[in-house]
Amino acid sequence: TRRCTRERARDREKVSYFFDADVLTERAFRAAVADLAREKPDLFYSPIYYGHGYEIAAPGSIELGSGKWHFIRPHLPDLSGKSVVDLGCNNALLPHEMLRAGARRVTAYELNPIFARYARLNHRWFEFVDNRRYPGFELVQGYMHEACDRDWTGYDIATAFCSLYYEEPDEMARIVRTFSATAEWFIVQANENRDEHDGVLRERSSLGFLSELLRANGYPNQRLVEFSYYDRPLVIGRRSPST
């Protein structure tokens, strides 16, 4: 499979060269990524392994990027056929992994314009690596709280992996209430590494704060996923069956 993917990459180079076609080649992809990295030196803080030997900043930790996804994936609800909104998607790794896991569509929010461009570029590269289209991917560049202005009828799951706590508490509550009207699940990831945050951000990113936030705003049924060796626990909130 890897050999086939590499040969396909070479064929794309030839099509691009001979026909001046708008085809994303490996050379063009890596050049575009390098351009983004010059604008934002911390672009690769969340490493991606795309598959078939393609990677950006080799994953070496379960804290970030592909390592984090493979660590938390077994604890998430079944994604097959689900519609998901991901708040604070960064490079769009997690939304694409959700699509790979069977999600029907994923709408992702990212505020930073450079990360948003990176996410759109990654969308095209994931399609190349997997040799399939992901028409269910939608990227929205904007604040997470802007999701409150949209109708989320038909969406099943909302996720915010180490991101929701960057909003103010009243906006955090409004976001959760908005999704509790339609989405069965709301999943947030806390960050209990005391070296990473201090002050109010340390409080907002704590497991206790986020658990109470979901409980008070429409997700009273919860499963807390904690680990003695992993400081990014999950709050998996679910609406009441009668809701």
BAFI-3210 file (N, C-alpha, C; in Angstrom, 3 decimals, decimal comma, padded with zeros to 6 digits):
// residues 243
n [1|2|3|4|5|6|7|8|9|10|11|12|13|14|15|16|17|18|19|20|21|22|23|24|25|26|27|28|29|30|31|32|33|34|35|36|37|38|39|40|41|42|43|44|45|46|47|48|49|50|51|52|53|54|55|56|57|58|59|60|61|62|63|64|65|66|67|68|69|70|71|72|73|74|75|76|77|78|79|80|81|82|83|84|85|86|87|88|89|90|91|92|93|94|95|96|97|98|99|100|101|102|103|104|105|106|107|108|109|110|111|112|113|114|115|116|117|118|119|120|121|122|123|124|125|126|127|128|129|130|131|132|133|134|135|136|137|138|139|140|141|142|143|144|145|146|147|148|149|150|151|152|153|154|155|156|157|158|159|160|161|162|163|164|165|166|167|168|169|170|171|172|173|174|175|176|177|178|179|180|181|182|183|184|185|186|187|188|189|190|191|192|193|194|195|196|197|198|199|200|201|202|203|204|205|206|207|208|209|210|211|212|213|214|215|216|217|218|219|220|221|222|223|224|225|226|227|228|229|230|231|232|233|234|235|236|237|238|239|240|241|242|243]
n.u [000,831|001,936|003,883|002,283|001,033|003,223|003,966|001,717|001,987|004,222|003,128|001,306|003,024|004,014|001,682|001,128|003,387|003,438|000,918|000,336|-001,441|-003,820|-002,954|-002,407|000,711|003,296|005,618|004,595|002,878|004,640|006,153|004,223|003,555|006,006|006,099|003,999|005,039|007,113|005,729|004,516|006,186|005,597|004,053|004,121|003,570|001,686|002,012|001,622|000,835|000,174|-000,104|001,003|003,712|003,934|004,478|004,338|006,517|007,418|005,263|005,573|004,467|001,721|000,374|-000,203|-001,367|-001,181|-000,478|-002,022|-004,621|-004,757|-004,549|-006,819|-008,944|-010,195|-011,899|-013,947|-017,353|-019,131|-018,431|-019,498|-021,321|-022,047|-022,671|-020,486|-019,255|-016,294|-014,564|-012,102|-009,965|-007,326|-004,853|-006,551|-006,261|-007,666|-010,441|-010,232|-009,370|-011,655|-013,427|-012,181|-012,756|-015,354|-017,251|-019,921|-019,930|-017,909|-017,780|-015,534|-014,053|-011,716|-009,748|-007,263|-005,781|-003,602|-003,329|-005,819|-005,492|-003,566|-005,091|-006,933|-005,170|-004,218|-006,542|-006,753|-004,446|-004,882|-006,924|-005,472|-003,585|-005,266|-006,594|-009,246|-012,283|-013,238|-015,897|-017,453|-016,127|-015,901|-014,571|-014,552|-013,454|-013,071|-014,228|-014,904|-017,295|-018,881|-020,223|-022,588|-024,423|-025,534|-027,623|-027,737|-029,105|-029,430|-026,865|-024,785|-022,705|-020,590|-017,305|-014,451|-011,295|-008,996|-009,445|-011,851|-011,685|-010,385|-012,172|-014,264|-015,881|-018,743|-019,250|-018,380|-020,333|-022,576|-021,988|-022,046|-024,739|-026,000|-025,397|-026,567|-029,192|-029,456|-027,342|-026,463|-024,182|-021,525|-018,195|-015,382|-011,939|-009,801|-007,016|-004,701|-002,124|-000,106|001,995|001,530|-000,594|-001,779|-003,399|-006,649|-006,988|-005,933|-007,837|-010,183|-009,479|-009,502|-010,492|-012,631|-013,932|-014,757|-016,375|-018,499|-019,386|-020,497|-022,449|-024,172|-025,254|-026,795|-025,813|-026,038|-025,467|-022,568|-019,326|-016,264|-013,019|-010,109|-006,552|-003,700|-001,241|-001,560|-002,239|-004,436|-007,417|-010,749|-014,044|-016,953|-019,888|-023,432|-026,739|-029,857|-031,924|-034,565|-034,378]
n.v [-001,199|001,213|001,521|001,818|004,242|005,985|005,782|006,857|009,450|010,257|010,137|012,223|014,371|014,344|014,868|017,432|018,781|018,427|019,237|021,519|021,462|021,940|020,274|018,807|018,103|016,127|017,628|020,234|020,334|020,122|022,397|024,381|023,948|024,588|027,311|028,227|027,596|029,381|031,683|031,086|029,941|027,940|026,067|023,287|022,171|020,317|017,228|015,345|012,186|011,019|008,621|005,777|006,360|009,116|012,078|014,863|016,376|014,067|012,089|011,795|011,650|011,200|013,388|015,271|015,820|013,126|011,086|011,687|011,365|008,567|007,641|008,601|007,777|005,134|005,708|007,302|007,944|005,862|006,782|006,290|007,208|009,580|013,104|015,681|018,423|020,143|022,033|024,368|023,325|023,389|022,027|020,440|017,697|015,962|016,211|014,959|012,415|011,612|011,473|009,423|007,440|006,981|009,013|010,957|013,645|016,463|019,488|022,016|024,369|026,994|029,552|030,897|032,338|031,290|028,646|027,854|027,970|025,992|023,822|023,591|022,954|020,520|019,064|018,566|017,043|014,809|013,645|012,905|011,040|009,055|008,393|009,093|011,024|013,570|014,915|015,685|017,378|020,491|023,659|026,302|029,476|031,162|032,426|030,153|030,659|031,734|029,696|029,547|031,005|029,519|027,018|023,815|021,542|018,109|017,421|015,286|015,075|017,142|018,371|019,394|019,592|020,261|023,061|024,568|026,039|028,384|030,302|032,842|032,268|032,717|032,558|029,988|028,529|029,299|028,197|025,418|025,144|025,809|023,606|021,586|021,591|020,106|018,205|014,969|014,254|015,852|016,436|017,165|018,002|018,198|019,977|019,217|019,742|021,454|023,053|024,219|026,045|028,876|030,791|032,036|030,519|028,055|027,176|027,066|025,100|022,800|019,493|019,337|021,859|021,838|019,587|020,366|022,538|021,314|019,760|021,669|022,813|021,268|018,672|016,346|013,647|011,884|010,636|010,375|010,326|009,419|009,290|008,006|008,603|010,452|013,698|014,897|014,592|013,366|014,653|013,179|014,023|013,536|014,040|013,971|011,057|011,742|014,220]
n.w [000,000|000,797|-001,172|-003,444|-002,812|-002,851|-005,549|-006,708|-005,814|-007,276|-009,849|-009,687|-009,552|-012,162|-013,663|-012,731|-013,657|-016,502|-017,368|-016,055|-013,931|-011,248|-008,964|-005,883|-005,000|-003,367|-003,158|-003,503|-001,327|000,902|000,507|000,859|003,525|004,716|004,136|005,741|008,239|008,425|008,888|011,273|013,799|015,730|014,472|014,265|016,723|017,365|016,394|013,320|012,053|009,015|007,761|005,759|005,733|005,652|007,418|009,677|011,710|013,701|015,654|019,149|021,601|023,878|024,547|022,585|019,191|016,802|018,553|020,814|019,772|019,227|021,773|023,171|021,618|022,093|024,200|023,402|022,286|019,885|016,596|014,148|011,357|012,551|013,103|013,769|015,708|016,099|018,346|018,195|016,415|015,579|013,666|012,273|012,505|014,343|013,536|010,981|011,675|012,987|010,831|009,444|011,264|010,796|011,048|009,705|008,983|009,823|011,377|011,887|014,084|014,061|015,276|014,770|011,940|010,470|011,369|010,467|007,689|007,478|008,321|006,205|004,152|005,122|004,918|002,163|001,904|003,534|002,048|-000,215|000,876|001,920|-000,351|-001,006|-000,932|001,388|001,786|003,868|005,560|007,091|007,526|009,772|010,202|013,054|016,282|018,984|020,337|018,387|017,267|018,554|017,183|015,220|013,730|014,963|014,388|013,802|014,396|016,320|018,198|020,127|020,436|022,332|022,582|024,869|024,596|025,007|027,351|026,820|026,222|027,766|030,977|030,921|028,213|027,700|029,061|027,570|025,075|025,660|026,471|024,085|022,406|023,857|023,172|020,914|020,373|021,426|022,821|024,588|024,622|026,468|026,900|029,587|031,133|033,306|033,889|035,839|035,229|032,820|032,789|034,644|037,291|036,413|034,108|034,752|036,553|034,924|033,113|034,529|035,575|037,399|037,136|034,442|034,375|036,077|034,598|032,286|033,536|034,627|032,411|030,710|030,344|032,296|032,740|033,067|032,193|033,610|032,519|033,734|034,351|035,986|034,940|032,982|032,179|030,979|031,278|030,370|030,023|029,448|028,463|028,559|027,407|029,261|028,910|028,360|027,218]
ca.u [000,000|002,817|004,509|001,250|000,839|004,394|003,888|000,646|002,555|005,069|002,235|000,742|004,083|004,073|000,484|001,313|004,453|003,138|-000,360|000,173|-002,728|-003,910|-002,904|-001,536|001,778|004,046|006,532|003,810|002,377|005,708|006,527|003,177|003,719|007,196|005,716|003,195|005,924|007,876|004,826|004,165|007,219|005,091|003,045|004,188|003,556|000,817|002,533|000,669|001,225|-000,931|-000,168|001,801|005,039|003,893|004,322|004,853|007,003|007,092|004,589|006,357|003,830|000,271|-000,185|-000,566|-001,344|-001,596|-000,345|-003,199|-005,805|-004,776|-004,708|-008,177|-009,972|-010,999|-012,798|-014,978|-018,527|-019,064|-018,531|-020,016|-022,510|-022,387|-022,289|-019,688|-018,630|-015,070|-014,276|-010,674|-009,431|-005,900|-004,435|-007,625|-005,956|-008,720|-011,613|-010,017|-009,370|-013,064|-013,965|-011,627|-013,409|-016,727|-018,163|-020,505|-019,458|-017,307|-017,601|-014,441|-013,799|-010,351|-009,656|-006,016|-005,859|-002,552|-003,746|-006,958|-004,925|-002,912|-006,156|-007,457|-004,134|-004,219|-007,718|-006,380|-003,418|-005,527|-007,630|-004,476|-003,005|-006,291|-007,146|-010,704|-012,761|-013,891|-016,778|-018,118|-015,303|-016,158|-013,766|-015,035|-012,462|-013,767|-014,270|-015,773|-018,626|-019,670|-021,054|-023,893|-025,298|-025,850|-028,539|-026,994|-030,018|-028,840|-025,531|-024,876|-021,599|-019,715|-016,044|-013,529|-010,126|-008,046|-009,698|-013,019|-011,372|-009,831|-013,282|-014,681|-016,836|-020,121|-019,310|-018,278|-021,661|-023,492|-021,651|-022,548|-026,203|-026,399|-025,334|-027,439|-030,505|-029,487|-026,332|-026,588|-022,930|-020,549|-016,956|-014,325|-010,697|-009,199|-005,557|-004,362|-000,689|-000,032|003,078|001,115|-001,517|-001,891|-004,501|-008,004|-006,942|-005,714|-009,132|-011,128|-009,047|-009,488|-011,527|-013,795|-014,628|-015,388|-017,451|-019,628|-019,875|-021,391|-023,570|-025,094|-025,723|-027,511|-025,213|-025,903|-024,930|-021,159|-018,273|-014,970|-011,939|-008,882|-005,410|-002,667|-000,033|-001,958|-002,835|-005,469|-008,594|-011,913|-015,405|-017,848|-021,220|-024,558|-028,021|-030,800|-032,648|-035,841|-034,138]
ca.v [000,000|002,381|001,663|002,357|005,650|006,717|005,851|007,806|010,778|010,572|010,406|013,562|015,302|014,390|015,573|018,848|019,336|018,424|019,863|022,706|021,220|022,291|019,013|018,928|017,109|016,117|018,764|021,443|020,281|020,425|023,805|025,195|023,796|025,357|028,727|028,489|027,514|030,629|032,679|030,681|028,961|026,827|025,385|021,835|021,708|019,148|016,441|014,536|011,067|010,869|007,246|005,403|006,953|010,579|012,679|016,203|016,366|012,707|012,004|011,116|011,882|011,046|014,679|016,109|015,291|011,756|010,289|011,947|010,763|007,119|007,367|008,881|007,212|004,043|006,188|008,149|007,224|005,399|007,906|005,830|007,883|010,735|014,465|016,175|019,739|020,155|023,419|024,572|022,133|023,530|021,634|019,580|016,272|015,206|016,061|013,966|011,097|011,278|011,040|008,084|006,516|006,738|010,153|011,354|014,998|017,166|020,925|022,350|025,791|027,380|031,008|031,416|032,244|030,440|027,272|027,579|027,646|024,688|022,830|023,394|022,238|019,144|018,390|018,071|016,010|013,594|013,036|012,219|009,889|008,017|008,135|009,213|012,359|013,827|016,065|016,051|018,270|021,930|024,471|027,650|030,291|032,075|032,095|029,036|031,120|032,050|028,530|029,747|031,705|028,596|025,922|022,559|020,419|017,010|017,090|014,322|015,167|018,316|018,078|020,505|018,945|021,248|024,311|025,334|026,910|029,666|031,246|033,307|031,319|032,882|032,056|028,535|028,035|029,525|027,211|024,110|025,191|025,793|022,255|020,677|021,593|019,191|017,144|014,030|014,185|016,945|015,870|018,151|017,496|019,108|019,974|019,337|019,975|022,737|023,852|024,819|027,157|029,384|031,721|031,640|029,492|026,774|026,756|026,736|023,897|021,670|018,492|019,687|023,007|021,453|018,659|021,147|023,342|020,480|019,329|022,786|023,381|020,348|017,338|015,851|012,285|012,039|009,660|011,044|009,412|009,916|008,379|008,432|008,980|011,303|014,858|015,510|013,728|013,671|014,673|012,733|014,379|013,067|014,587|013,016|010,330|012,405|015,518]
ca.w [000,000|000,850|-002,489|-004,330|-002,472|-003,341|-007,005|-007,006|-005,581|-008,438|-010,979|-009,505|-009,924|-013,622|-014,133|-012,417|-014,503|-017,939|-017,692|-015,222|-013,269|-009,834|-008,233|-004,716|-004,983|-002,110|-003,190|-003,275|000,047|001,861|000,317|001,474|004,972|005,092|004,104|006,938|009,402|008,508|009,473|012,636|014,179|016,535|013,664|014,378|018,112|017,404|015,275|012,564|011,205|008,076|007,294|004,583|005,807|005,620|008,745|009,953|013,096|014,153|016,954|020,162|022,891|023,914|024,959|021,453|017,833|016,500|019,770|021,649|019,171|019,404|023,199|023,653|020,723|022,651|025,241|022,806|021,776|018,499|015,679|012,866|010,873|013,380|012,725|014,893|015,630|016,897|018,687|018,386|015,747|015,306|012,319|011,741|012,624|015,012|012,662|009,930|012,298|013,224|009,543|009,209|012,189|010,344|011,169|008,422|008,719|010,954|011,238|012,801|014,307|014,387|015,267|014,207|010,472|009,912|011,612|009,591|006,375|007,637|008,383|004,848|003,410|005,606|004,365|000,832|002,006|004,037|000,926|-001,047|001,564|002,049|-001,691|-000,934|-000,638|002,669|001,566|005,112|006,372|006,952|008,437|010,046|010,898|013,949|017,706|019,326|020,740|017,201|016,974|019,189|016,242|014,137|014,041|014,939|014,222|013,044|014,914|017,413|019,156|020,145|021,111|022,570|023,164|025,393|023,880|025,439|028,489|026,368|026,203|029,085|031,563|030,461|026,844|027,800|029,436|026,448|024,054|026,072|026,411|022,676|021,855|024,607|022,533|019,766|020,383|022,541|023,558|024,592|025,167|026,655|027,479|030,551|031,186|034,720|034,025|036,542|034,664|031,559|033,001|036,010|037,484|036,033|033,076|035,429|037,104|033,848|032,408|035,452|035,391|038,210|036,557|033,183|034,694|036,581|033,470|031,480|034,358|034,842|031,148|029,837|030,226|033,671|032,770|032,708|032,487|033,741|032,157|034,363|034,333|036,927|034,204|031,850|032,839|030,133|031,396|029,545|030,536|028,383|028,939|027,745|027,837|029,846|027,878|028,047|026,592]
c.u [000,868|003,472|003,517|001,056|001,996|004,362|002,799|001,148|003,442|004,224|001,631|001,771|004,144|002,878|000,623|002,313|004,014|001,864|-000,630|-001,145|-002,662|-004,035|-001,945|-000,533|002,484|004,987|005,780|003,288|003,458|006,181|005,506|003,270|004,913|006,894|004,916|004,076|006,786|007,026|004,522|005,114|006,712|004,042|002,988|004,093|002,638|001,163|001,462|001,390|000,031|-001,159|000,707|003,157|005,076|003,650|004,833|005,233|006,592|006,445|005,437|005,738|002,339|-000,403|-000,776|-000,628|-001,815|-001,489|-001,547|-004,429|-005,866|-004,934|-006,158|-009,264|-010,790|-012,038|-013,947|-016,182|-018,295|-019,319|-019,190|-021,321|-022,882|-021,962|-021,674|-019,293|-017,450|-014,645|-012,795|-009,875|-007,946|-005,587|-005,409|-007,268|-007,145|-009,992|-011,425|-009,912|-010,800|-013,732|-013,447|-012,329|-014,885|-017,697|-018,663|-020,047|-018,869|-017,166|-016,615|-014,242|-012,339|-010,212|-008,427|-006,000|-004,786|-002,870|-004,936|-006,480|-004,252|-003,958|-006,725|-006,450|-004,100|-005,424|-007,395|-005,358|-003,970|-006,271|-006,657|-003,989|-004,007|-006,911|-008,675|-011,057|-013,358|-014,785|-017,481|-017,305|-015,629|-015,308|-014,369|-013,933|-013,188|-013,675|-015,210|-017,180|-019,495|-020,538|-022,451|-024,896|-025,777|-026,793|-027,801|-027,915|-029,369|-027,443|-025,674|-023,882|-020,894|-018,465|-015,224|-012,331|-009,093|-008,222|-010,787|-012,679|-010,674|-010,923|-013,560|-015,760|-018,268|-020,289|-019,193|-019,646|-022,643|-023,248|-022,242|-024,071|-026,707|-026,435|-026,237|-028,847|-030,603|-028,554|-026,468|-025,355|-022,185|-019,319|-015,911|-013,101|-010,100|-007,678|-005,147|-002,856|-000,494|001,097|002,655|000,226|-001,440|-003,102|-005,842|-007,999|-006,704|-007,035|-010,070|-010,760|-009,073|-010,669|-012,794|-014,607|-015,397|-016,530|-018,687|-020,226|-020,861|-022,633|-024,628|-025,729|-026,215|-026,950|-024,963|-025,317|-023,497|-020,339|-016,956|-013,873|-010,636|-007,799|-004,366|-001,444|-000,325|-002,746|-003,868|-006,716|-009,760|-013,169|-016,312|-019,272|-022,292|-025,849|-028,856|-031,581|-033,935|-035,661|-034,284]
c.v [001,252|002,619|002,277|003,843|006,496|006,856|006,827|009,233|011,196|010,880|011,803|014,631|015,456|015,143|017,071|019,495|019,475|019,195|021,124|022,645|021,618|021,005|019,195|017,788|017,147|017,310|020,061|021,498|020,693|021,872|024,722|025,130|024,610|026,854|029,100|028,497|028,757|031,746|032,371|029,578|027,782|025,998|023,889|021,335|020,493|018,250|015,568|013,383|010,771|009,414|007,041|006,101|008,467|011,120|014,108|016,214|015,054|012,700|011,232|011,222|011,624|012,344|015,442|015,283|013,854|010,846|010,461|011,263|009,264|006,735|007,547|008,189|006,097|004,508|007,037|007,314|006,779|006,582|007,536|006,546|009,145|012,049|015,124|017,619|019,732|021,598|023,580|023,459|022,215|023,125|020,675|018,098|015,501|015,116|015,011|012,554|010,655|010,807|009,651|007,039|006,322|007,871|010,570|012,735|015,568|018,636|021,370|023,858|025,996|028,886|031,518|031,257|031,356|028,968|026,893|027,236|026,275|023,575|022,541|022,639|020,774|018,368|017,791|016,935|014,707|012,886|012,307|010,942|008,737|007,625|008,113|010,662|012,406|015,051|016,529|016,965|019,725|022,674|025,859|028,397|031,301|031,612|030,914|029,509|031,535|030,876|028,683|030,416|030,807|027,503|024,598|021,343|019,346|016,639|016,259|014,570|016,512|017,949|019,352|019,924|020,001|022,601|025,171|026,357|028,207|030,721|031,713|032,372|031,473|032,386|030,535|027,932|028,176|028,512|025,850|024,081|025,127|024,379|021,283|020,625|020,547|017,995|016,260|014,057|015,509|016,418|016,966|017,463|018,568|019,069|020,246|019,419|021,371|023,623|024,599|026,041|027,624|030,306|031,166|030,536|028,117|026,257|026,283|025,440|022,658|020,738|018,869|020,815|022,591|020,461|019,411|022,014|022,535|020,080|020,433|023,306|022,330|018,958|016,750|014,452|012,304|010,797|010,416|010,019|010,005|008,838|008,911|008,986|009,937|012,476|015,595|014,627|014,232|013,739|014,316|012,928|013,920|013,662|013,508|012,324|011,030|013,709|015,431]
c.w [000,000|-000,503|-003,477|-004,089|-002,991|-004,867|-007,446|-006,831|-006,756|-009,672|-010,894|-009,875|-011,448|-014,200|-013,909|-013,361|-015,960|-018,297|-016,879|-014,458|-011,794|-009,018|-007,065|-004,727|-003,635|-002,043|-002,876|-001,845|001,040|001,714|000,982|002,995|005,459|005,101|005,346|008,186|009,543|009,114|010,936|013,095|014,997|015,786|013,949|015,814|018,292|016,213|014,617|011,874|010,311|007,690|006,075|004,557|005,783|007,029|008,721|011,424|013,763|015,534|017,960|021,537|022,774|024,333|023,781|020,171|017,709|017,721|020,677|021,079|019,450|020,877|023,644|022,834|021,366|023,671|024,697|022,387|020,335|017,563|014,355|012,505|011,606|012,723|013,945|014,643|016,592|017,103|019,011|017,748|015,459|013,868|011,639|011,731|013,197|014,183|011,574|010,491|012,635|011,943|009,181|010,064|011,862|010,501|009,786|008,012|009,993|010,582|012,304|012,869|014,680|014,233|014,532|012,682|009,850|010,156|010,738|008,179|006,390|007,639|006,998|003,977|003,825|005,079|002,997|000,927|002,585|002,907|000,005|-000,374|001,637|000,703|-001,670|-000,629|000,767|002,513|002,834|006,002|006,051|007,978|008,546|010,782|011,755|015,388|017,947|019,672|019,554|016,773|017,567|018,250|015,112|014,627|013,885|014,891|013,349|013,494|016,184|018,541|019,009|020,931|021,268|023,318|023,553|024,698|024,501|026,510|028,095|026,169|027,642|029,640|031,084|029,031|026,824|028,107|028,277|025,333|024,413|026,002|024,977|022,134|022,600|024,017|021,423|019,914|021,621|023,431|023,494|025,320|025,279|027,248|028,364|030,426|032,628|034,942|034,607|036,034|033,402|031,740|034,449|036,090|037,042|034,979|033,689|036,000|036,004|033,137|033,290|035,199|036,155|037,615|035,313|033,404|035,175|035,484|032,629|032,266|034,485|033,560|030,158|029,695|031,622|033,784|032,247|033,021|032,497|033,479|032,667|034,342|035,307|036,206|033,048|032,404|031,986|030,141|030,541|030,399|029,362|028,884|027,974|028,289|028,520|028,741|027,448|027,315|025,082]
res [t|r|r|c|t|r|e|r|a|r|d|r|e|k|v|s|y|f|f|d|a|d|v|l|t|e|r|a|f|r|a|a|v|a|d|l|a|r|e|k|p|d|l|f|y|s|p|i|y|y|g|h|g|y|e|i|a|a|p|g|s|i|e|l|g|s|g|k|w|h|f|i|r|p|h|l|p|d|l|s|g|k|s|v|v|d|l|g|c|n|n|a|l|l|p|h|e|m|l|r|a|g|a|r|r|v|t|a|y|e|l|n|p|i|f|a|r|y|a|r|l|n|h|r|w|f|e|f|v|d|n|r|r|y|p|g|f|e|l|v|q|g|y|m|h|e|a|c|d|r|d|w|t|g|y|d|i|a|t|a|f|c|s|l|y|y|e|e|p|d|e|m|a|r|i|v|r|t|f|s|a|t|a|e|w|f|i|v|q|a|n|e|n|r|d|e|h|d|g|v|l|r|e|r|s|s|l|g|f|l|s|e|l|l|r|a|n|g|y|p|n|q|r|l|v|e|f|s|y|y|d|r|p|l|v|i|g|r|r|s|p|s|t]
***
